[in-house]
Amino acid sequence: MKGFTILELLIVIGLTAAVSAMGMISFSRLKRQEDLFAIAANTVQMLDKARSGSVTGRNEAAWKVVVEADNLRLENDGGQVEETYRIPAGYGIAGPVGEIRFNRIDGRVEACPTGCVFTVQEIGSNLTYQLQILASGAVEY
């Protein structure tokens, strides 16, 4: 008699399912961490644009990033919106101020004279990523 018994097939199927489930859990966490990093990178990019725009005097205005619950907006002093970044559902950004304005002369952060920390987080979990805006206006992450 050649072949496999049903018991052997069930054991192999069960082991395959268990290994696949563990892989999916790991992949899911990795994907969520990548999403968190992408949000942080987009935030840093917008902060860099605001600082650069302020220092170079683009449109003869100081620039700022407005932090809201579901988006970030790059604006000039007149309130003209240059760019909006919509934060994906299930994620958020929290920090000590709702507006990060850069000085036109030296690019320093006006709202946080000693610097401030913003946290990008997945809502409902403990996944977080921190951005530190230094007093000089530079961003570390």
C-alpha positions in Angstrom: 0.0 0.0 0.0 1.4 3.4 -1.0 0.4 6.9 -0.2 -0.5 8.9 2.8 -3.1 8.3 5.5 -5.7 11.0 6.3 -4.1 11.5 9.7 -0.7 12.3 8.1 -2.4 14.8 5.7 -4.3 16.5 8.5 -1.0 16.8 10.6 0.8 18.4 7.6 -2.2 20.8 6.9 -2.3 21.7 10.6 1.4 22.5 10.7 1.2 24.5 7.5 -1.7 26.5 8.8 0.1 27.3 12.1 3.3 28.4 10.4 1.3 30.6 8.0 -0.6 32.2 10.8 2.6 33.1 12.6 4.0 34.6 9.4 0.9 36.7 8.9 1.1 38.1 12.4 4.7 39.1 11.8 3.9 40.5 8.4 1.0 42.5 9.8 3.2 44.1 12.6 5.9 44.9 10.1 3.4 46.6 7.8 2.0 48.7 10.6 5.6 49.7 11.6 6.3 50.7 8.0 3.1 52.8 7.8 4.2 54.5 11.0 7.6 55.3 9.6 6.1 56.6 6.3 3.9 59.0 8.3 6.9 60.2 10.2 8.9 60.6 7.1 6.2 62.7 5.4 5.9 64.8 8.5 9.6 65.5 8.5 9.5 66.3 4.8 6.7 68.9 5.4 8.6 70.4 8.4 11.7 70.7 6.2 9.7 72.5 3.5 8.3 74.9 6.0 11.7 75.7 7.6 13.3 76.1 4.2 10.5 78.3 2.9 10.8 80.5 6.0 14.6 80.9 5.8 14.7 81.5 2.1 11.8 84.0 2.3 9.8 82.2 -0.3 6.7 84.4 -1.0 8.2 86.8 1.6 6.4 85.0 4.4 7.2 82.8 7.3 5.9 79.2 6.9 4.3 76.9 9.4 2.9 73.4 9.7 -0.5 73.1 11.2 -1.0 69.8 13.0 -4.6 68.6 13.1 -6.2 65.2 14.1 -6.3 63.8 10.6 -4.0 66.0 8.5 -0.9 68.3 8.3 -1.0 71.5 6.4 1.9 73.6 5.1 0.8 77.2 5.2 2.3 80.7 4.9 1.6 83.6 7.3 -1.3 84.6 5.3 -3.0 81.3 5.8 -2.5 80.2 2.2 -2.3 76.4 2.1 0.7 75.2 0.0 0.3 71.5 0.7 -1.9 69.1 2.8 -0.9 65.6 4.0 -3.8 63.4 5.1 -2.8 61.1 7.9 -4.0 57.5 7.1 -7.0 56.3 9.2 -6.0 54.6 12.4 -3.0 56.8 13.0 -2.4 60.2 14.6 0.2 62.8 15.6 0.3 64.4 19.0 2.5 67.1 20.3 2.7 70.1 22.7 1.6 72.6 20.0 -0.9 72.6 17.1 1.2 74.9 14.9 4.9 74.7 14.2 6.1 78.1 12.9 9.6 78.8 11.8 11.5 82.1 12.2 12.3 83.8 9.0 15.8 84.9 10.1 17.3 81.7 11.4 14.7 79.0 11.0 14.3 78.4 14.7 11.0 77.0 16.0 9.0 79.8 17.5 6.4 77.9 19.4 8.9 75.6 21.2 12.0 77.7 22.0 13.7 74.8 23.7 12.5 72.3 21.1 9.5 69.8 21.3 8.7 66.2 20.8 5.9 64.9 18.5 4.6 61.3 18.6 3.3 59.5 15.6 1.1 56.7 16.9 -1.2 53.9 15.8 -4.5 54.6 17.5 -5.5 51.8 19.9 -2.1 50.1 20.1 1.3 50.8 21.6 3.1 51.4 18.3 4.7 54.8 18.4 7.4 56.8 16.7 8.9 60.0 18.1 10.1 63.1 16.2 12.1 65.7 18.0 12.1 69.2 16.7 15.2 70.9 18.0 15.2 74.6 19.0 17.3 75.2 15.9 14.5 74.0 13.7 16.2 70.7 12.7 14.3 67.5 13.1 15.6 64.3 14.5 13.8 61.0 14.1 
